[in-house]
């Protein structure tokens, strides 16, 4: 397995990866997915010796103070083989200088939550509460303000 920075994305390959984990919010519009990947601060992929995509991780960052890990996606066929760990550890080293290295994942009570929480904890992550921080987000289903006239 090798980890590589990438800046060009094959829509079919990205659709296949994100579809393998059921991330319908991304797969509904593959062109938008690829634009989002291109606009990320960094996208790294894990591939096997034949070039097959195993997983991907991407960040949103100012490159100095904060790094937000937007996606860590590993095809379920390759779960529990160290792919996700290699991706996240690569990012941890790359952004070691940043004061904040953050990510969000499903709530622990969700179907994937317990496994995700255990995975991130195994890498040394703490919940926001444990770090005496709070995280906030707007509801998913809200009006798109870009559609409203000024």
N, C-alpha and C positions, 0 to 999 in steps of 0.2 A: 504494500500500500504506500502511496506517496501523496503528500499534501502539496497543493499548488495554488497560488493566487491566480484568479481568472477575472477577465473583464469582458469576455464575449460569451454569450449564452445561447445554446441551441434550444429553441422553444420546445421541441419534442422531448429532448432530454430533461429539461426542467419540468415540463408537464408530467412526465413519467415519474420523476423523483417525488414531487410534491403530491401527486395523486396517490403514490404508494403509501403515504401516511394520512391520506384523507383530508388534506388541508384545502377544502373546497373554496375558501375565501381567496386563495391564490390561484387555483386552477380554473376558476370561472372565466378568467381573462388572462391567457398566457402572455399576451403582448404587454399587459400591465405588469405582470410578474417579472418579465425580462427587463422592462424599464426600471422597475424597483431594484433589481439586482445591479444593473448598470449604475444606478444612482447611489448605491451603497458606498460606504467608505472603503470597505474591503470585503471581498468574497473569496473564500478558500474552498477548495474541493478535495475530497479524498477519492482516489481512483486506484483500481488494482493494476497489475502489471500490463494488462491488455488495454487499459484506458477506460474501462467501464466505470461509470460514476457510482460510487458507493454512498456518498453523502456530501453535504454542503453546509457551510456556516457563513454568516455575513454579519457585518457590524455597521452601526451608525455611530459616528464619532467626530470630534473636532481634532483628533489626532494628538491632543496634548493633555487634556484634563479628564475627559469622559469618554468611555466606550460603552455603548449599549449593544449587546449581542441580540440581534433581531431574530435570526433563525439558526437553529441547529436541526438539520434534517438528515436522517439516515434511513435509507431504504430498509424496511423491516427484515428483509432477507439477510441483512448484514448486521442486525442488532446483536449485541453482546459479543462483538468481535473486536472491540477497541476503536471502532471508527469514530464514534461520537467523542470519546475521550481524547483521541488524537487531535480532532478538530478544535475542541475547546482548549486543550492544553497549548496548542499552537497559538490561539488567540490570546491566552493568558500571558504567554511569553512576549508576544508582539506588542501588547498594550500594558506591559508591566509598569511603565512610567506614568500611567494614568491614575489619577486619584480615585476615580469611580470606574468600576468595571461591573456593569449591571446586566441583568436579564430578567425577563418575566417568563413564567411557565404556567401551565394549568394548575388550578387549585388542587390541593392534595386529595380532595374528595372526588375528583373527576376520574373517569376510567384510566387515563394515562398519568394522572397526577402523582400517585404514590410512587410509581416507578421513576418518573421524572425528578421528583424531590430527592429520592435516594441517590440517583445518578449525580445530581448537582452537589449534594452534600458530600458525596465521595470525593469530589474535586475541591472541597474546602469552602463552598458557597454557604452563606448564611441567609436566612430570610431577612427581609427589610426590618421586621420587628426586632430580630436578634441583633441587628446592627443599629438599633435605636433610630430607625428611619421609617418613613412612610412612603408609599407609592400611590399615585392617583391616576385615574384615567377617565376619559369621557365615555359615556355609553356607546356601544358599537352602532346601534341604530339611532342616528341623529340626522337632522337635515344637513345637506352639503351646502355650506355657506357660500361656496363658489357659484352656486346656482342662483343665489339671491342677488337682486339688483341693488346697487349701492344707494 
